[in-house]
Amino acid sequence: RLAEKYKECLTSKEKILKEIEVKKEYLSSLQPRLNSIMQASLPVQEYLFMPFDQAHKQYETARHLPPPLYVLFVQASAYGQACAGLLQKGLALLVVVGKLLSPGSPCSPPSLCTDDESDSDAEEEQTTKRRRPTLGVQLDDKRKEMLKRHPLSVTVDLKCKDDNVLHLTFYYLMNLNVMTVKAKVTTPVEMTTAISAGDLLSPDSILNCLYPGDHGRKTPNPANQFQFDKVGILTLSDYVTELGHPYVWVQKLGGLHFPKDQPQHTVTADNTLSASHMELTVKLLRSRLQSRLALHKQFASLGECPGDRAAGSSCTGHLAPVTSHGAPLHSQPFLLSAGACLSFPWQLLIPTVDAPMGDVSSLPFPAKLQAAVVLNPGYSTLPPIFSLCLNWKGERTGSNDDNIRAMESEVNVNYKELWGPKPGHQLLTNQLQRLCMVLDVYLETEPHDTSVEGPKEFPQEKMCLRLVRGPLRLKPFKFNYPQGFFSHR
């Protein structure tokens, strides 16, 4: 009986082995078929905007990302998929693959905080004879190793509905445990670069102060300063052009938080922190891109358009209802250092009454309004600030003329009236247009000098209820729409 049962078991075993072999052959034949099916479906995936194969490759590559970049990749991908409708065209994400780490190398490089004695001992143990590197060369090598980036990076393309794209490339500094970002703007149509607008889309400034006080020039990790002292690095700002800017919001998108009051020994990436900051940061990035592009167009066009056309199509009747005496606006960039005197880059030139409005370069300009404009990085949420100087029968500023101070208040304090249609990116142009209006009121309401023969230099064309009011003799700078007259505030 045992012999018969043994034979039955052997027969059953052989049968099962044959079935296993058949199934293995069948499974091995499925892989080529599946590959051919996936290759054949690529055009369909592209047509339906469902790149499954590309997404699979992305996630395979993302497995090699360091934790902060991986958290950023996952959260940005999830937000792009969940809010594609709100983002018009959503987020286009791809992982840029650099040179992978060798299989034998560890994921986290060794610490560089070693003493000089250990370095000298290692050199003495070397069998080959070579010249000992100088201290300067050693420090340079240590600095390069200290600032070494992970070979993988994550690129996030943030598209707007007008096909303008903000490319953000995120890096991870392995030894500093800090993330950095580099920005680049691409537009579907090549933009005319005005001299005064050259830095608006600069990669070094477009993301500046996305959150208040976040300039991206210093490392947010307090522990890095001790590492810098060992290799002779004074500040990380000397290397941001090459490495990228370590903004605080970049660390939060990667799930990194460095509390200054309670320094932690190790900081790990937190998915919850990244998810809580993703939506607001994306909205701020889109708003920054749109406002900078709008500001760039305004700078490019202001020097070409006369004062009455500077506001463009966005300027409605209650903002610019009248024609100005002003000739074209001229601008030039300027830097204001601490303790320096203000220069006035914006100039509105007012020709004489009988001068034809043609080539204004050779015309006499009895009145010239100069404006120093301070633009906040958060334009247009934070309005530009104007400081005026009128050169007409002497120099008149806010310190010696109450009406000049009232003109400044008209654009600096009452700027909400000039925002126009949301999101109000044409605020600067509308402020300049309002300056043209109030300058006309200022000049037209000046009393005529009876000792001078001839007509009034600037005849009154604006309808004003009262020319002056109060002990300060303030002029009517408030425009009332749709009645079309000026009054006092």
C-alpha positions, 0 to 999 in steps of 0.5 A: 500500500505504501508503495502504491501511494508513493507512486501516486504521489510521484505521478501527482508531483510530475503532473503539478510540475508540468502545470507549473511549467506551462503556466510559467511559459504562458506568463513569460509570453505575456510580457512581450504582448503587454509591452507591444500593447503599451507601445501601441497605446501610446498615441491613444494616451497622448491623444486622451492626455492620459500618459500612464506609461510616462507616469509609471516611469516618473514614479519609478524614478521618484523612488530614488529621490531623497525624502524632501524631494520625494515629498514635494513630488508626491504632494505637487502631483496630487495637487495638480491632479486634484485641482487641475480645473482650478488651475486652468491647465493644471501642473505639469510635473516631471522628474529630471534625472541626473547622474545616479549614485553608484550602487555601492555608494550610500544614500547619505554621504558621510559627514564632513565635520571631521578634524584636521588630524583625521585628514592628515592620518588618512593621507599618511596611510596612502601608498602612492607618493604625491604632493600634499595639497595646500590648506586652500585647496583642501578648503575648496574641496571641502566647500564643494563637498559641503555644497554638493547637490543630490543628482536628482531634481524635481521640475514643476512647470506652472502654466497659466491660461495664456500659455505663460509658464513658470519653470521651478527646478528644486534641488536638495543639498545633501550635507546641509539638509536644505532645498533650493529652487531655480526659476525661469519664465517662458512666454509663447511670444517673445516679449519686448524687453524695456530697459527699465523692466530688465529685472522683472523676470530675472530668475534671481528676483522673480520669487523674492519675498513671495512670503513677507521677509523671505529673500532666499539669501540665507540658509533656513537651517541653523545648524548650517552655520556651524558647518560653514565655520569649519570650511570657511563659508561666510554666507550661503548668499555667495552661492545662490546663483549656482545652487538656487535660493533656499526660500523658507516656503521651498523647505515647507513644500519639501516638508522641512521645518527648522524651528529657531527657538528649539533646534532639532538634531535631525529634521525629517520631511513631513507630508502634512507640512507640505500639503498644508502649504501647497495650495497657497504657495501655488496661488501666490506663484501664479499671481506673481507670474501674472503680475510680473508679466503685466508689469513688464508689458506696462514698462515696455509700453509706457515709454511709447505711449503719450500720457492720455493713452498710457493706461491702455484698454484696461483704463475705464472711464472713472479712471481716465476720463479726460485728455492730458496735456502731457507728452510721453512718459520717459523712464530710467532705472535707478538704485537708491542706497542708504542715505542717498538722495532721491532721483526721479526716473519717471518724467511727465513733460508738459509742453506749451499751449501752442506746441504741436503734439508731434516729436516732443524731443525738441519742444519747450516744456515749461512744466515737468513732473518727476516721480520716484516710484518704489515697487514692492515685490508683491505688486499689485497686492501691495501698491507702488509708492510715489514721491513727486517733484514738479519743476515749474516756476521753481522746484515744488515737492511735498515738503514745500507745497501742500498740493503736491503732497495732496497729489501724492496722497491721490495715488498713494492713499486712494489707490484702491480706486485705481485698481480697475478690474480684478486682479488689478495688475494695471495699477501702476499704469492707472496711477500714472494716468491719474497723475496726468489728470491731477497735474492738469488740475494743478496747472489749470487752477493756478491763478493767472499772473496779471503782470504777464501779457497774453493768454493764460499759460494753461487754460482751464479745461476741467470742470471744478466745483471750487478751485481752492479750499481751506487755509492750505488752499488745496485744489480739487483732485478728486474726480467724480464719475460719471458726472465728470467734474473734480471736487475736494475730498 
